[in-house]
Amino acid sequence: MTAPVLLVTGAARRIGATLARSFHQAGFNVALHCHQSIDDAQRLANALNAERQNSANVFQAALDDLSAVKNLAKQVVLWQGRLDCLINNASSFYPTPLESADNEQWNDLLNSNLKGPYFLCQALAGPLRESAGSIINIADIYARSPLKGYSIYCIAKAGNAMMTKALATELAPIVRVNGIAPGVILWPHSDGQMNDDLQQQVISKVPLQRIGDPEDIARTALFLATRASYLTGQVIAVDGGSSLNS
């Protein structure tokens, strides 16, 4: 019996890397997708392969290029001959105030958060049916209650959440499709998006009065992939209770 295989998009850093490490520790072989962070992805693959030979591999693709998405799907399945779980984690995130938002930002945010994941699901539906596998989409609590100044991102993530429900219906009864809506897990990595004062304002609105940890997302994803056999079409908020305020 070969090990189950996970493909996680945006796996080089942050939550994506934590997802990859957690699933690898649970016995999965992991296909690490990246776009520009190839060096980080390769370092992660090297570390995982040092623990278990040929258990991780890097696949580079731009998710806004549909031909690249199809090729990514093909290469991942050829690698181990199977796919058991797809986690659509890759995402662009930055402010787009209405007065300055433009078409380039619209395309970038919709492509990375919705269009790319949708067509990757399409390309991998066959292999996931063969393994009776599952799809996990990383959404956001702001898909339900928008974040001021981030309208395009929120629209894209709202579409991502609906994609979870729509594909759960379409791929049932064989493939389960669920989502995770993180709250405050990591601060944006771009300089200037959130200063210390703004961070404290955000934390003050979280009932648990702290930010979460990427491991919170990884544990939820692993539960959805391996233990939640009667769960599909759900988007689970992992947010310290923030959604209670919406």
C-alpha positions as CSV (number, residue, x, y, z in Angstrom):
1,M,0.0,0.0,0.0
2,T,1.4,3.4,-1.0
3,A,1.0,6.3,1.4
4,P,-1.8,8.8,0.8
5,V,-0.9,11.9,-1.2
6,L,-1.7,15.5,-0.4
7,L,-1.4,18.4,-2.8
8,V,-1.3,21.8,-0.9
9,T,-1.2,25.0,-2.9
10,G,0.9,27.9,-1.6
11,A,2.9,25.4,0.5
12,A,6.2,27.2,0.7
13,R,5.5,29.3,3.8
14,R,3.1,30.3,6.5
15,I,-0.1,28.2,6.9
16,G,0.7,26.2,3.7
17,A,4.0,25.0,5.1
18,T,2.4,24.1,8.4
19,L,-0.3,22.1,6.6
20,A,2.4,20.2,4.6
21,R,4.4,19.4,7.7
22,S,1.4,18.2,9.7
23,F,0.1,15.9,7.0
24,H,3.5,14.6,6.4
25,Q,3.9,13.7,10.1
26,A,0.5,11.9,9.8
27,G,1.9,9.7,7.0
28,F,1.0,11.6,3.9
29,N,3.4,12.1,1.0
30,V,3.1,15.8,0.1
31,A,3.1,17.6,-3.2
32,L,4.2,21.2,-2.5
33,H,2.9,23.7,-4.9
34,C,4.4,27.2,-5.1
35,H,4.5,30.0,-7.6
36,Q,7.5,32.3,-6.8
37,S,8.7,30.9,-3.5
38,I,10.6,28.1,-5.1
39,D,13.6,28.2,-2.7
40,D,11.4,28.1,0.4
41,A,9.4,25.2,-1.1
42,Q,12.6,23.2,-2.0
43,R,14.0,23.7,1.5
44,L,10.8,22.3,3.0
45,A,10.8,19.4,0.6
46,N,14.4,18.6,1.5
47,A,13.6,18.6,5.2
48,L,10.6,16.3,4.7
49,N,12.5,14.0,2.4
50,A,15.3,13.8,5.1
51,E,12.6,12.3,7.4
52,R,11.1,10.0,4.8
53,Q,12.7,9.4,1.4
54,N,10.7,10.5,-1.7
55,S,7.8,11.7,0.5
56,A,7.8,15.4,-0.8
57,N,8.2,17.1,-4.1
58,V,7.9,20.6,-5.4
59,F,5.6,21.7,-8.2
60,Q,5.7,25.2,-9.5
61,A,2.8,26.8,-11.3
62,A,0.9,30.1,-11.8
63,L,-2.7,29.5,-10.7
64,D,-3.9,32.3,-13.0
65,D,-2.8,30.3,-16.0
66,L,-5.3,27.5,-16.8
67,S,-2.9,25.5,-18.9
68,A,-0.4,25.6,-16.0
69,V,-3.2,24.5,-13.6
70,K,-3.9,21.5,-15.8
71,N,-0.2,20.6,-16.1
72,L,0.2,20.9,-12.3
73,A,-2.7,18.4,-11.8
74,K,-1.2,16.0,-14.3
75,Q,2.3,16.2,-12.9
76,V,1.2,15.7,-9.3
77,V,-0.8,12.6,-10.1
78,L,2.1,11.2,-12.2
79,W,4.5,11.7,-9.2
80,Q,2.9,9.0,-7.0
81,G,0.1,7.6,-9.1
82,R,-2.6,8.9,-6.8
83,L,-4.1,11.8,-5.0
84,D,-6.1,11.6,-1.8
85,C,-6.5,15.2,-0.7
86,L,-6.3,18.7,-2.3
87,I,-6.0,21.7,-0.1
88,N,-6.5,25.0,-1.9
89,N,-4.5,27.3,0.3
90,A,-2.7,29.7,-2.0
91,S,-4.1,33.2,-1.8
92,S,-3.3,36.9,-2.5
93,F,-4.4,39.3,0.2
94,Y,-4.0,43.1,0.2
95,P,-6.3,46.1,0.5
96,T,-8.3,47.4,-2.4
97,P,-10.2,50.6,-1.4
98,L,-13.1,51.2,-3.7
99,E,-11.8,54.5,-5.0
100,S,-8.5,53.1,-6.1
101,A,-9.3,49.4,-7.0
102,D,-8.4,48.4,-10.5
103,N,-8.9,45.6,-13.0
104,E,-5.4,44.1,-12.3
105,Q,-6.2,43.7,-8.6
106,W,-9.6,42.2,-9.4
107,N,-8.1,39.6,-11.7
108,D,-5.2,38.8,-9.3
109,L,-7.4,38.3,-6.2
110,L,-10.2,36.4,-8.0
111,N,-7.7,34.2,-9.8
112,S,-5.7,33.2,-6.7
113,N,-8.7,32.8,-4.4
114,L,-11.4,31.4,-6.7
115,K,-10.6,30.8,-10.4
116,G,-7.4,28.8,-9.9
117,P,-8.8,26.6,-7.1
118,Y,-12.0,25.9,-9.1
119,F,-10.2,24.7,-12.1
120,L,-7.7,22.7,-10.0
121,C,-10.7,21.0,-8.5
122,Q,-12.0,20.3,-12.0
123,A,-8.6,18.9,-13.1
124,L,-8.2,16.6,-10.1
125,A,-11.8,15.4,-9.7
126,G,-11.0,12.2,-11.5
127,P,-8.1,11.1,-9.3
128,L,-9.9,12.2,-6.1
129,R,-12.9,10.0,-7.1
130,E,-10.6,7.0,-7.6
131,S,-9.2,7.4,-4.1
132,A,-12.5,8.5,-2.5
133,G,-10.6,11.5,-1.4
134,S,-11.4,15.0,-0.3
135,I,-11.0,18.7,-1.0
136,I,-10.4,21.4,1.6
137,N,-10.6,25.0,0.6
138,I,-9.1,27.7,2.8
139,A,-11.7,30.5,2.9
140,D,-11.8,33.3,5.5
141,I,-14.1,34.7,8.1
142,Y,-14.3,37.8,6.0
143,A,-16.2,35.8,3.3
144,R,-19.2,36.3,5.6
145,S,-18.5,39.6,7.3
146,P,-16.4,41.9,5.0
147,L,-13.2,43.7,6.1
148,K,-13.4,47.4,5.3
149,G,-11.0,48.3,2.5
150,Y,-10.6,44.7,1.3
151,S,-13.7,44.4,-0.9
152,I,-12.2,42.4,-3.8
153,Y,-10.5,39.9,-1.5
154,C,-13.8,39.5,0.5
155,I,-15.8,39.0,-2.7
156,A,-13.3,36.3,-3.9
157,K,-13.3,34.5,-0.6
158,A,-17.1,34.6,-0.5
159,G,-17.0,32.9,-3.9
160,N,-14.5,30.4,-2.5
161,A,-17.0,29.5,0.3
162,M,-19.8,29.0,-2.2
163,M,-17.5,26.9,-4.3
164,T,-17.1,24.6,-1.4
165,K,-20.8,24.1,-1.1
166,A,-21.4,23.8,-4.8
167,L,-18.7,21.2,-5.4
168,A,-19.7,19.2,-2.3
169,T,-23.0,18.8,-4.1
170,E,-21.5,18.0,-7.5
171,L,-18.8,15.6,-6.3
172,A,-21.0,13.7,-3.8
173,P,-21.2,10.9,-2.8
174,I,-17.6,10.0,-3.4
175,V,-15.5,13.1,-2.9
176,R,-16.1,15.2,0.2
177,V,-15.5,19.0,-0.1
178,N,-15.2,21.2,3.0
179,G,-13.7,24.5,3.9
180,I,-11.9,26.2,6.7
181,A,-12.4,29.9,7.5
182,P,-9.4,31.2,9.5
183,G,-9.7,34.2,11.7
184,V,-6.6,36.0,13.0
185,I,-3.9,33.4,12.6
186,L,-0.9,35.2,11.2
187,W,-0.5,38.9,10.6
188,P,0.0,40.0,7.0
189,H,3.6,39.6,5.9
190,S,3.5,42.9,3.9
191,D,5.0,45.9,5.7
192,G,2.6,48.5,6.8
193,Q,-0.7,46.6,6.5
194,M,-1.2,46.3,10.2
195,N,0.8,48.3,12.8
196,D,0.9,47.4,16.5
197,D,-2.0,49.6,17.4
198,L,-4.2,48.0,14.7
199,Q,-3.2,44.5,15.8
200,Q,-4.3,45.3,19.3
201,Q,-7.6,46.6,18.0
202,V,-8.2,43.4,16.1
203,I,-7.2,41.2,19.1
204,S,-9.6,43.1,21.4
205,K,-12.5,42.0,19.2
206,V,-11.6,38.3,19.4
207,P,-13.5,36.6,22.3
208,L,-10.5,34.4,23.1
209,Q,-8.4,37.6,23.2
210,R,-5.5,36.2,21.2
211,I,-4.5,35.3,17.7
212,G,-4.5,31.6,16.6
213,D,-1.7,29.4,15.4
214,P,-1.2,27.8,12.0
215,E,-1.4,24.5,13.8
216,D,-5.0,25.2,14.6
217,I,-5.7,25.2,10.8
218,A,-3.6,22.2,10.2
219,R,-5.3,20.1,12.9
220,T,-8.7,21.0,11.5
221,A,-7.6,20.2,8.0
222,L,-6.3,16.8,9.1
223,F,-9.5,16.1,10.9
224,L,-11.5,16.9,7.7
225,A,-9.3,14.8,5.5
226,T,-9.0,11.7,7.7
227,R,-11.7,11.5,10.3
228,A,-14.8,13.5,9.1
229,S,-16.3,10.8,6.9
230,Y,-19.8,12.2,7.3
231,L,-19.0,15.9,6.8
232,T,-19.2,17.6,3.4
233,G,-20.2,21.1,2.2
234,Q,-19.2,22.7,5.5
235,V,-17.0,25.8,6.1
236,I,-15.6,25.6,9.7
237,A,-14.6,28.9,11.3
238,V,-11.3,28.6,13.2
239,D,-11.4,32.1,14.6
240,G,-11.3,32.3,18.4
241,G,-15.0,33.2,18.3
242,S,-14.7,36.2,16.1
243,S,-17.6,35.1,14.0
244,L,-19.8,35.5,17.1
245,N,-19.5,39.2,16.6
246,S,-20.9,39.3,13.1
